[in-house]
Amino acid sequence: MAAPINSNIASTIANSLNSLNLHIAARSFQQAQKPVEEIEKEIQLQLKEDKAIIDNPKSLMAGLTPEHIKEMKEVSQKIGEDLTDEDIQYALRYGRSVIADYSV
């Protein structure tokens, strides 16, 4: 009796995956049908939004808790450097590790 249950589960999963794949393919096809100009506008808008986030120091620091900032400053003091909020903002903006820069 276990075979029909397993078979039903496998069939249900296969049907779900087929539906998901069909949905993904349909969305991809719709995206491909957009005019190039519209896609370029969307990309430019996203770039402007991303740049606004990166250029705003408050939004960069908003992702960090006070505990994270305190921990970074404590680690930097252990290697003989004083880490400022500006140093942390620089690291977040450019995707760098300030502590690794100081320790090298």
Summary of the structure (lengths in Angstrom):
residues: 104
radius of gyration: 24.7
end to end distance: 66.1
largest distance: 70.2
contacts: 213
relative contact order: 0.06
helix: 83%
strand: 0%
